[in-house]
Amino acid sequence: MKQTTKNWIGAVALVLGSSAVTGAVVKGTVSNSSQPLMEQPVAAMPASVAAPSGLVDLTVAAESTVGSVVYIKVTQTGKTQKVQVQDPFDLFGFPDIFGFGRGQQPQQREYKQPDRHAAGSGVIISADGYIVTNNHVVGEADEIEVKLNDNREFKGRIIGCDATTDLALIKIDAKNLPAIKIGNSDDLKLGQWVLAVGNPFNLTSTVTAGIVSAKARSLGANGIESFIQTDAAINSGNSGGALVNERGELVGINAMLYSQTGSYSGYGFAIPTSIMNKVVADLKVYGTVQRAILGVGGKDVSNYIDAEKAKGNDVELGTVSGVYIEKVYDTSAAEEAGLEKGDVITEFDGKKVGKMSELQEAIAQHRPGDKVAVKYLRNKKSHTETVTLRNSQGTTKVLEEVDLDQLGVQVKPVSDEEKNTMNISYGLTISAIRNGKMKSAGAGKGTIILQVNDQKMNTVDDWEEAVKSANQSTDRTLWIKALTPSGRKVSYVIDLNE
């Protein structure tokens, strides 16, 4: 039997740059998360128009939305690395031109990796320059260029990124932009006409048509996902583009394609606006997503039944759809509400739940502190409990992203001289310090950071990733092992909640 490999591909155009190619592996009051993020009223879109032949006329939807989709070019600056080089003749003991033996030690030279370039799409959601796209399009970008449908170009800046949903919010300094009207993805029906608008293969302002093939599709690509599946052609470069209904309303952000060749083969996937609205609102106000957590682990009831039957077990849960709870996490909202292993969640906040992706989509529309009704079956009997959702720290407080500037230090890899003097092989030296969390903890200029939360610090990226991970952890604490300039071992504890 011929065996094939499935490839889930973020639809980002790849552009050669210096022989390198980059892939897409790559405070105020918040309005109701179910409301579109529109800052200026947008003229109502006409209902779908019936063509003389009786078919749906999609020309109005295409013409009204193509100007709201932008072309995004990103550049990731190549990093400079130090590499050891050895004179090849010295390996064989050949003398130099003067007859003296070389005997040289390996020398260090700096090597700059080529810049990497990629391209994708984005959707204008407000007249003052806010644009939604995918995290895998701009998340690692050092420079962002945005080209509008009228060929004007602007520099973009990142407002916030969310890898869990693969969404990002960027902004350009412009006014009176053609913002798209945001629709409700929950209203989509199977078989309904949709258009994919984007920039595949650098072919700007391309519109393709198809239908909604499936809803609440889970691919295992993102932490939270409930994709709209469509057969509208989505190719490399469509990432971050718009999926719109026949009225020209945004219902999804194109994100992925399924292909065994790397090109369109009939399966494209978009992030629904039901998830997008909440994520974008949080990024705009807080800079990070206020993610609500129920605190259960489980699987689709259908998958659970199949797995048990494969073991020879008979299963009777009182339903063949829903989410089977395999684990209830300690100190979680679910534990507080009395949910148990073996329960089956069938409704969340008044919405029927048939599978895990639908539960994830429903939870993603809420914030920590929201009270929701959860309906579940236990021993085939129906129960309903009111649950107060929590954040990843187990509280209902608003979490704000800890800016590296709040730590008040600038770091750089230790030099060879410092390695020899301190007898170490890795570390980051504090090259500059000002008032901030690190100075308050006792660190000073010249302190060498060796480990953060048991992770060795070799590069500045290691430091940034350690801070980011701690910020998203349950205790939000940095446990730092370091050396003073005199070589004394010290430890610092930085509480990111303070």
C-alpha positions as CSV (number, residue, x, y, z in Angstrom):
1,M,0.0,0.0,0.0
2,K,1.3,3.4,-0.9
3,Q,1.7,5.5,2.2
4,T,1.2,9.2,2.2
5,T,2.1,11.9,4.6
6,K,-0.3,14.6,5.8
7,N,1.0,18.1,5.9
8,W,-0.7,21.0,7.7
9,I,0.7,24.2,6.2
10,G,0.4,27.8,7.4
11,A,-0.5,29.6,4.2
12,V,2.4,32.0,4.1
13,A,4.3,32.9,1.0
14,L,8.0,32.1,1.2
15,V,10.4,34.5,-0.5
16,L,14.1,33.9,-1.1
17,G,16.4,36.2,0.7
18,S,20.2,35.9,0.5
19,S,19.8,32.2,-0.3
20,A,17.6,31.7,2.7
21,V,13.9,30.8,3.0
22,T,11.8,31.3,6.1
23,G,8.7,29.2,6.7
24,A,5.6,30.0,8.7
25,V,6.6,27.7,11.6
26,V,6.7,30.5,12.0
27,K,-6.2,50.2,30.2
28,G,-9.6,50.8,30.0
29,T,-12.9,49.1,29.5
30,V,-13.4,46.3,27.1
31,S,-16.6,46.1,25.2
32,N,-18.6,42.8,25.1
33,S,-16.4,40.2,23.4
34,S,-19.2,39.2,21.1
35,Q,-19.3,42.6,19.6
36,P,-17.1,43.5,16.5
37,L,-14.1,45.7,17.1
38,M,-15.3,48.5,14.9
39,E,-14.4,52.1,15.8
40,Q,-16.5,53.8,13.1
41,P,-19.9,52.7,11.7
42,V,-19.7,50.8,8.5
43,A,-22.4,51.0,5.9
44,A,-24.7,47.9,6.0
45,M,-23.9,45.3,3.5
46,P,-26.7,44.3,1.2
47,A,-28.2,40.9,1.5
48,S,-26.9,38.3,-1.0
49,V,-28.0,39.2,-4.5
50,A,-29.6,36.6,-6.7
51,A,-28.2,36.6,-10.2
52,P,-30.6,36.3,-13.1
53,S,-29.8,32.6,-13.4
54,G,-31.0,32.1,-9.8
55,L,-27.4,31.6,-8.5
56,V,-26.0,33.7,-5.6
57,D,-24.2,36.8,-6.9
58,L,-20.9,37.1,-5.1
59,T,-19.6,40.2,-7.0
60,V,-20.9,42.7,-4.3
61,A,-19.2,40.8,-1.6
62,A,-15.9,40.6,-3.5
63,E,-15.9,44.2,-4.5
64,S,-16.8,45.5,-1.0
65,T,-14.1,43.4,0.8
66,V,-11.1,43.3,-1.5
67,G,-10.0,46.8,-0.4
68,S,-10.0,45.7,3.3
69,V,-7.4,43.0,2.8
70,V,-3.8,44.0,2.8
71,Y,-0.5,42.4,1.7
72,I,2.0,42.0,4.5
73,K,5.8,41.6,3.9
74,V,7.9,40.6,6.9
75,T,11.7,40.5,7.5
76,Q,13.5,38.6,10.2
77,T,17.0,40.0,10.6
78,G,19.7,37.4,10.4
79,K,21.5,36.9,13.8
80,T,25.2,37.3,14.2
81,Q,27.0,34.3,15.6
82,K,30.5,33.6,16.6
83,V,32.1,30.5,15.1
84,Q,35.5,28.9,15.6
85,V,37.6,28.5,12.5
86,Q,40.9,26.6,12.1
87,D,43.6,27.2,9.4
88,P,43.3,23.9,7.4
89,F,47.1,23.8,6.8
90,D,47.7,24.0,10.5
91,L,46.0,20.7,10.9
92,F,48.8,19.0,9.0
93,G,51.7,21.0,10.5
94,F,52.6,22.9,7.2
95,P,54.8,25.9,7.9
96,D,53.8,29.4,6.7
97,I,55.5,31.1,3.8
98,F,58.4,32.2,6.1
99,G,59.1,28.6,7.1
100,F,57.8,28.9,10.7
101,G,55.3,26.5,12.1
102,R,51.8,27.7,12.5
103,G,50.7,26.1,15.7
104,Q,47.7,28.5,16.0
105,Q,44.7,27.9,18.1
106,P,41.2,28.0,16.5
107,Q,40.1,31.6,16.0
108,Q,36.6,33.1,16.5
109,R,34.9,34.9,13.7
110,E,31.6,36.5,13.5
111,Y,29.1,35.1,11.0
112,K,25.8,36.9,10.1
113,Q,23.0,34.7,9.0
114,P,21.1,35.9,5.9
115,D,17.9,37.9,6.5
116,R,14.8,35.9,6.0
117,H,11.7,37.1,4.3
118,A,8.0,36.0,4.1
119,A,4.7,37.4,3.0
120,G,1.1,36.9,4.0
121,S,-2.2,38.8,4.3
122,G,-4.1,40.8,6.8
123,V,-7.6,42.3,7.3
124,I,-8.4,45.9,8.2
125,I,-10.8,45.9,11.1
126,S,-10.9,49.6,12.0
127,A,-10.6,52.8,10.0
128,D,-7.7,54.0,12.1
129,G,-5.3,51.2,11.1
130,Y,-5.8,48.1,13.2
131,I,-5.2,44.9,11.2
132,V,-5.8,41.3,12.1
133,T,-3.5,38.6,10.7
134,N,-1.9,35.3,11.8
135,N,0.7,35.0,14.5
136,H,2.8,32.8,12.2
137,V,2.9,35.6,9.7
138,V,4.3,38.4,11.9
139,G,5.2,36.8,15.3
140,E,8.9,36.6,14.6
141,A,9.2,39.7,12.3
142,D,11.7,42.4,12.9
143,E,10.2,44.6,10.2
144,I,6.7,44.7,8.8
145,E,5.6,46.4,5.6
146,V,1.9,46.7,4.8
147,K,0.7,47.4,1.3
148,L,-2.9,48.4,0.8
149,N,-5.1,47.5,-2.1
150,D,-4.6,51.1,-3.5
151,N,-0.8,50.4,-3.5
152,R,0.0,52.7,-0.5
153,E,2.6,51.3,1.8
154,F,3.1,51.7,5.5
155,K,5.3,50.4,8.3
156,G,3.5,48.1,10.7
157,R,4.0,47.5,14.4
158,I,2.8,44.6,16.5
159,I,0.2,45.3,19.1
160,G,0.0,41.8,20.3
161,C,0.4,38.1,19.3
162,D,-1.3,35.0,20.5
163,A,0.3,31.7,19.5
164,T,-2.4,29.7,21.1
165,T,-5.0,30.7,18.6
166,D,-2.5,31.8,15.9
167,L,-3.8,35.4,15.8
168,A,-2.0,38.7,15.8
169,L,-3.0,42.4,15.9
170,I,-0.8,45.0,14.1
171,K,-1.3,48.7,13.4
172,I,-0.3,51.2,10.8
173,D,-0.5,54.9,11.1
174,A,-3.3,55.8,8.7
175,K,-6.9,57.1,8.8
176,N,-10.1,56.6,6.9
177,L,-9.2,53.1,5.9
178,P,-11.8,50.7,4.4
179,A,-12.6,48.6,7.5
180,I,-14.4,45.3,6.9
181,K,-17.7,44.6,8.4
182,I,-17.4,41.8,11.0
183,G,-20.1,39.1,10.9
184,N,-21.0,36.3,13.3
185,S,-19.3,33.0,12.4
186,D,-21.8,31.1,14.6
187,D,-24.5,31.9,12.0
188,L,-22.6,30.1,9.2
189,K,-24.4,27.0,7.7
190,L,-22.8,24.0,6.0
191,G,-22.9,24.5,2.3
192,Q,-23.1,28.3,2.6
193,W,-21.1,30.3,0.0
194,V,-17.9,32.0,1.2
195,L,-15.1,33.9,-0.4
196,A,-11.4,33.7,0.5
197,V,-9.6,37.1,-0.1
198,G,-5.8,37.3,0.1
199,N,-2.5,37.4,-1.6
200,P,-1.5,33.9,-2.6
201,F,1.9,33.5,-4.3
202,N,2.2,37.3,-4.1
203,L,-0.8,37.7,-6.4
204,T,-2.3,40.5,-4.6
205,S,-6.1,41.0,-4.1
206,T,-7.1,37.5,-5.2
207,V,-10.6,36.3,-4.5
208,T,-11.7,32.6,-4.6
209,A,-15.1,31.1,-3.9
210,G,-16.3,28.0,-2.2
211,I,-18.6,26.7,0.5
212,V,-18.5,26.0,4.2
213,S,-17.4,22.3,4.2
214,A,-17.4,21.8,7.9
215,K,-17.4,23.7,11.2
216,A,-15.5,23.3,14.5
217,R,-12.8,21.3,12.8
218,S,-9.8,20.4,15.0
219,L,-6.4,19.7,13.5
220,G,-4.1,19.6,16.5
221,A,-2.1,22.6,15.1
222,N,-3.0,25.2,17.8
223,G,-3.7,25.2,21.5
224,I,-7.2,26.4,20.9
225,E,-8.9,25.8,17.5
226,S,-12.3,25.4,16.0
227,F,-11.6,25.9,12.3
228,I,-14.1,26.7,9.6
229,Q,-13.3,24.3,6.7
230,T,-13.8,25.5,3.2
231,D,-13.1,24.4,-0.3
232,A,-12.4,28.0,-1.4
233,A,-8.9,27.9,-2.7
234,I,-6.4,28.9,-0.1
235,N,-2.7,28.8,-1.0
236,S,0.7,30.0,0.2
237,G,0.3,33.7,1.0
238,N,-3.4,33.5,2.0
239,S,-2.5,33.4,5.8
240,G,-4.1,36.2,7.6
241,G,-6.6,37.0,4.8
242,A,-10.3,37.2,5.0
243,L,-13.0,34.6,4.7
244,V,-16.3,36.4,4.1
245,N,-19.9,35.4,3.6
246,E,-22.0,36.3,0.6
247,R,-22.9,39.6,2.2
248,G,-19.2,40.6,2.4
249,E,-19.0,40.1,6.2
250,L,-15.8,38.8,7.8
251,V,-16.5,35.4,9.3
252,G,-13.0,34.0,9.6
253,I,-9.2,34.6,9.3
254,N,-7.6,32.2,6.8
255,A,-4.9,30.3,8.5
256,M,-4.1,26.9,7.1
257,L,-4.4,24.5,4.2
258,Y,-4.2,20.8,4.0
259,S,-2.0,19.4,1.3
260,Q,0.3,16.6,0.4
261,T,2.1,18.7,-2.2
262,G,2.2,22.2,-0.5
263,S,-0.4,23.6,-2.8
264,Y,-4.2,23.8,-2.6
265,S,-5.9,20.4,-2.8
266,G,-9.5,21.3,-1.7
267,Y,-9.1,21.9,2.0
268,G,-8.6,25.3,3.6
269,F,-9.2,26.4,7.2
270,A,-10.1,29.7,8.8
271,I,-10.2,30.9,12.4
272,P,-13.8,31.9,13.2
273,T,-14.7,35.5,14.2
274,S,-16.2,34.0,17.4
275,I,-12.7,33.4,18.6
276,M,-11.1,36.4,16.8
277,N,-13.3,39.1,18.4
278,K,-12.3,38.2,21.9
279,V,-8.6,37.7,21.2
280,V,-8.3,41.0,19.3
281,A,-10.1,42.9,21.9
282,D,-7.8,41.6,24.6
283,L,-4.6,42.3,22.6
284,K,-5.8,45.8,21.9
285,V,-6.5,46.7,25.5
286,Y,-4.1,44.5,27.5
287,G,-1.4,43.4,25.1
288,T,-2.1,39.8,26.1
289,V,-5.1,37.5,26.0
290,Q,-7.2,37.2,29.1
291,R,-7.7,33.5,28.6
292,A,-10.5,31.8,30.6
293,I,-9.8,28.2,31.7
294,L,-12.4,25.6,32.9
295,G,-9.8,23.2,34.1
296,V,-10.7,19.9,32.5
297,G,-9.0,17.5,30.2
298,G,-10.9,15.2,28.0
299,K,-11.9,14.1,24.5
300,D,-14.9,13.8,22.2
301,V,-17.4,11.3,23.4
302,S,-17.4,9.6,20.1
303,N,-13.6,9.1,20.3
304,Y,-13.9,7.8,23.9
305,I,-16.6,5.3,22.9
306,D,-14.5,4.1,20.0
307,A,-11.4,3.7,22.2
308,E,-13.3,1.7,24.8
309,K,-15.0,-0.6,22.2
310,A,-11.5,-1.3,20.8
311,K,-10.6,-2.6,24.3
312,G,-13.7,-4.8,24.3
313,N,-15.6,-2.6,26.8
314,D,-19.3,-1.7,26.6
315,V,-19.9,2.0,27.1
316,E,-23.3,3.7,27.9
317,L,-23.0,7.3,28.7
318,G,-26.5,8.4,27.9
319,T,-25.3,10.3,24.9
320,V,-23.1,9.8,21.8
321,S,-21.9,13.5,21.6
322,G,-20.3,15.9,24.0
323,V,-17.0,16.1,25.8
324,Y,-16.0,13.2,28.1
325,I,-14.0,14.5,31.1
326,E,-10.9,12.4,31.7
327,K,-9.3,14.7,34.3
328,V,-10.3,17.6,36.5
329,Y,-7.4,19.8,37.5
330,D,-6.7,20.8,41.1
331,T,-7.9,24.3,42.2
332,S,-9.6,24.8,38.9
333,A,-13.0,26.3,38.2
334,A,-14.3,22.8,37.2
335,E,-13.2,21.3,40.6
336,E,-14.8,24.1,42.5
337,A,-18.1,23.5,40.6
338,G,-18.0,19.8,41.4
339,L,-17.3,18.3,38.0
340,E,-15.8,14.9,38.1
341,K,-13.9,12.4,35.9
342,G,-16.5,10.5,33.8
343,D,-18.9,13.4,33.5
344,V,-19.9,14.4,29.9
345,I,-20.3,18.2,29.1
346,T,-23.2,18.7,26.7
347,E,-23.8,22.5,27.0
348,F,-21.6,25.5,27.8
349,D,-23.2,28.9,28.4
350,G,-26.3,27.9,26.7
351,K,-24.6,26.5,23.6
352,K,-24.7,22.8,22.7
353,V,-21.3,21.1,22.9
354,G,-20.8,18.1,20.6
355,K,-17.0,17.9,20.7
356,M,-13.9,19.3,22.3
357,S,-13.3,22.0,19.6
358,E,-16.8,23.4,20.2
359,L,-16.1,23.6,23.9
360,Q,-12.8,25.3,23.3
361,E,-14.5,27.8,21.0
362,A,-17.2,28.6,23.6
363,I,-14.6,29.0,26.4
364,A,-12.4,31.2,24.2
365,Q,-15.2,33.8,24.1
366,H,-15.0,34.4,27.8
367,R,-12.6,36.1,30.3
368,P,-11.5,35.0,33.8
369,G,-14.2,35.9,36.3
370,D,-17.1,35.2,33.9
371,K,-19.9,33.1,35.4
372,V,-21.3,30.5,32.9
373,A,-23.7,27.6,33.1
374,V,-22.3,24.2,32.4
375,K,-24.7,21.3,31.6
376,Y,-23.3,17.8,32.0
377,L,-24.4,14.2,32.3
378,R,-23.4,12.0,35.3
379,N,-24.5,8.5,35.3
380,K,-26.9,9.4,32.5
381,K,-28.6,12.1,34.6
382,S,-28.5,15.7,33.6
383,H,-27.0,18.4,35.9
384,T,-26.3,22.1,35.5
385,E,-23.8,24.1,37.6
386,T,-22.7,27.7,37.5
387,V,-19.0,27.9,37.0
388,T,-16.7,31.0,37.6
389,L,-14.0,30.7,35.1
390,R,-10.4,31.4,36.1
391,N,-7.1,32.3,34.4
392,S,-3.9,30.2,34.1
393,Q,-2.8,31.3,37.6
394,G,-6.1,30.0,39.1
395,T,-7.5,33.5,39.9
396,T,-9.9,35.9,38.2
397,K,-7.6,38.8,38.1
398,V,-6.6,40.6,34.9
399,L,-3.2,39.6,33.7
400,E,-0.9,42.1,32.0
401,E,2.1,41.1,29.9
402,V,5.3,41.7,31.8
403,D,7.5,43.9,29.6
404,L,11.2,43.1,29.7
405,D,11.7,46.8,30.4
406,Q,10.1,46.3,33.8
407,L,12.9,44.0,34.7
408,G,15.3,46.9,34.1
409,V,18.3,45.1,32.7
410,Q,20.1,44.7,29.4
411,V,21.9,41.4,28.9
412,K,24.5,40.0,26.5
413,P,26.3,36.6,26.2
414,V,29.4,36.3,28.4
415,S,32.7,37.0,26.7
416,D,35.5,34.4,26.4
417,E,37.5,36.4,29.0
418,E,34.6,36.1,31.4
419,K,34.3,32.4,30.7
420,N,38.0,31.9,31.5
421,T,37.9,34.1,34.6
422,M,34.8,32.7,36.1
423,N,35.4,29.1,34.9
424,I,32.0,28.9,33.2
425,S,30.9,27.8,29.7
426,Y,27.7,29.8,29.4
427,G,25.8,32.7,30.9
428,L,24.4,36.2,30.2
429,T,26.1,39.3,31.6
430,I,24.0,42.3,32.8
431,S,25.6,45.0,30.7
432,A,23.2,47.8,31.9
433,I,20.8,48.2,34.7
434,R,18.3,50.7,35.9
435,N,15.4,50.8,38.4
436,G,13.3,47.7,38.0
437,K,12.6,44.3,39.4
438,M,16.1,43.0,38.9
439,K,17.8,45.9,40.7
440,S,15.2,45.7,43.5
441,A,16.2,42.0,43.9
442,G,19.9,42.9,44.3
443,A,21.3,42.4,40.9
444,G,23.9,44.8,39.5
445,K,25.9,45.6,36.4
446,G,28.3,42.8,35.7
447,T,26.2,40.1,37.3
448,I,26.2,36.9,35.3
449,I,22.9,35.1,34.9
450,L,23.5,31.4,34.7
451,Q,20.0,29.8,34.9
452,V,16.4,31.0,35.0
453,N,13.9,28.5,36.2
454,D,16.5,25.7,35.7
455,Q,17.1,26.7,32.1
456,K,20.6,27.5,31.1
457,M,21.1,31.0,29.6
458,N,23.2,31.0,26.5
459,T,21.6,33.7,24.4
460,V,19.4,36.7,24.8
461,D,16.6,34.7,23.2
462,D,16.9,32.2,26.1
463,W,16.3,35.1,28.5
464,E,13.3,36.5,26.7
465,E,11.8,33.0,26.3
466,A,12.3,32.3,30.1
467,V,10.5,35.6,31.0
468,K,7.7,34.8,28.6
469,S,7.2,31.3,29.9
470,A,7.2,32.4,33.5
471,N,4.7,35.1,32.7
472,Q,2.3,32.4,31.4
473,S,3.0,30.0,34.2
474,T,0.9,29.4,37.3
475,D,3.2,31.0,39.8
476,R,4.7,33.8,37.6
477,T,8.1,33.7,39.3
478,L,11.7,33.9,38.0
479,W,14.1,31.7,40.0
480,I,17.5,33.0,39.0
481,K,21.0,31.5,39.6
482,A,23.8,34.0,39.0
483,L,27.4,35.0,39.8
484,T,28.5,38.4,41.1
485,P,31.4,40.2,39.4
486,S,33.6,38.7,42.1
487,G,32.5,35.2,41.4
488,R,30.2,34.7,44.4
489,K,27.2,32.5,43.7
490,V,23.8,34.2,44.3
491,S,20.1,33.6,43.8
492,Y,17.3,36.0,43.0
493,V,13.6,35.5,43.1
494,I,11.5,37.8,40.9
495,D,7.8,37.9,41.5
496,L,6.1,38.9,38.2
497,N,2.8,39.6,40.0
498,E,4.1,42.5,42.0
